[in-house]
Amino acid sequence: MRQHVELVLAQQQRLAMTHTMQQAVAILQMGTIELWNFTETALLENPLLERAQDDLRAQFEQSLATTKREWRERQRLRGLGQREDAASLMKDERVTSLSGALREQVGFLAIHERTARILRGLIDCLDERGYLELTTAELASAFHVSELEIDSARSILQGFEPRGVGARDLNECLTLQLLDRAPSDVRSLAIEIVNEHLVALAEPGYARHLARQLRTTSERVEEAVALIRATDPRPGLRYTQNETEYIVPDVSVIQVGAHYVTVVNDWSVPSLRISQLYESCLKRGSREDQAYLQRQWVEAKTLIRSIDARQRTLQRVCDLMVEYQEDFFHQGPSGLRPLTMKAVADALHLHVSTVSRTVAGKYVQTPQGTVELRRFFVNGLPSAQGEDISSTQLQGMIRRMIEQERGAHPLSDREIAERLFAMGNRVSRRTVAKYREEMGFKASSRRKR
């Protein structure tokens, strides 16, 4: 009998730990408004919870009202004359969230619970486009599972709707959507173009050029390109509302002397505590009442600790980011240096997935404007000096070259790549073309003036 009781208690403890961890992960990933709404619901449902300061809501709503007035004034000065109510201004939510839609599909599968947990973890790591950019090794390390299990779960995720979610990059995203079409020679050609010649589609006369390379006709190339254009390069964004976004920053960066420091906006997150009145009720009342209050007490403590952990982790990640990206606050985007989430995770002794969840959906108010936190994490390319140069810095160089070129003789992508090489940056023509397109510049043959 004693052994049975101990076994039941051990199982209950494991379940409680799982619930605690799930809540901590969910809170870590929440943005400011989502967390505020979550805590408001908890205050209504848990009688042991109360605000540590009664005026917090008034402070928050006053801040929202001030920002709303400032926004309307800017719109009036721009001559837009738009009128928005407070609800529409505050809305930066998903109509049906991407994660919610994907989690619902997990529930429809007849799979082992371990696989379902891994799937839900992968869903939490998706960016707003629906991409899963973390490597298999990083995910396996974060979830304490094998790489084979990660690959298997990723394959399942890539079969969900919308097609293209779970892709590592643009090429894989488009390929997944093309594979969903009926097999045909045109589909095979489209997949080959996506994986080998995607950049070439930006060049004039691409159909003839690709037809020669791929030993087919221009008409077949055009048919394949029509299939490619019917795909969605950012499938996750179809769940985003097409409205004016109102952002409440989670972190502020302020200048103190010659340096910048981070301040996590605690004022926008309710400060909670356990009600002393209900704590005293734990010592009296029926056994059933005490059991109920004990459960509520555990849930309240868990929530308070999870919010505190979110704030501390956000502070640590942003402190390191600001220290590393200080040039951004002086120079703007051109000052961004290469910085990966893995590098931050290693420096802070955290899992990459923890950093990814901390960054997800968070915004930073800076002297350069309000910026999405994930924008401070940029990949780099090696330079001749042995130091990585960020993609943002490269884009700035390419932009300046194009803006300063002679109208009658615009620079080709190859010429820009050669100039970058002369400056010590080894960049391919395809990379130049990719960055040029992202910045909205046409090919050289279409820039002649």
Secondary structure as GFF3:
##gff-version 3
##sequence-region A 1 449
A	DSSP	alpha_helix	2	29	.	.	.	ID=ss1
A	DSSP	alpha_helix	32	45	.	.	.	ID=ss2
A	DSSP	beta_strand	49	51	.	.	.	ID=ss3
A	DSSP	alpha_helix	56	77	.	.	.	ID=ss4
A	DSSP	alpha_helix	86	90	.	.	.	ID=ss5
A	DSSP	alpha_helix	98	107	.	.	.	ID=ss6
A	DSSP	alpha_helix	113	124	.	.	.	ID=ss7
A	DSSP	alpha_helix	136	143	.	.	.	ID=ss8
A	DSSP	alpha_helix	147	157	.	.	.	ID=ss9
A	DSSP	alpha_helix	170	179	.	.	.	ID=ss10
A	DSSP	alpha_helix	185	196	.	.	.	ID=ss11
A	DSSP	three_ten_helix	198	202	.	.	.	ID=ss12
A	DSSP	alpha_helix	206	214	.	.	.	ID=ss13
A	DSSP	alpha_helix	218	229	.	.	.	ID=ss14
A	DSSP	three_ten_helix	235	239	.	.	.	ID=ss15
A	DSSP	beta_strand	251	256	.	.	.	ID=ss16
A	DSSP	beta_strand	259	264	.	.	.	ID=ss17
A	DSSP	three_ten_helix	266	268	.	.	.	ID=ss18
A	DSSP	beta_strand	272	274	.	.	.	ID=ss19
A	DSSP	alpha_helix	276	281	.	.	.	ID=ss20
A	DSSP	alpha_helix	287	324	.	.	.	ID=ss21
A	DSSP	alpha_helix	326	331	.	.	.	ID=ss22
A	DSSP	three_ten_helix	333	335	.	.	.	ID=ss23
A	DSSP	alpha_helix	341	348	.	.	.	ID=ss24
A	DSSP	alpha_helix	352	359	.	.	.	ID=ss25
A	DSSP	beta_strand	363	366	.	.	.	ID=ss26
A	DSSP	beta_strand	369	372	.	.	.	ID=ss27
A	DSSP	three_ten_helix	373	376	.	.	.	ID=ss28
A	DSSP	beta_strand	380	382	.	.	.	ID=ss29
A	DSSP	beta_strand	388	390	.	.	.	ID=ss30
A	DSSP	alpha_helix	391	404	.	.	.	ID=ss31
A	DSSP	alpha_helix	413	422	.	.	.	ID=ss32
A	DSSP	alpha_helix	429	438	.	.	.	ID=ss33
A	DSSP	three_ten_helix	444	446	.	.	.	ID=ss34
###
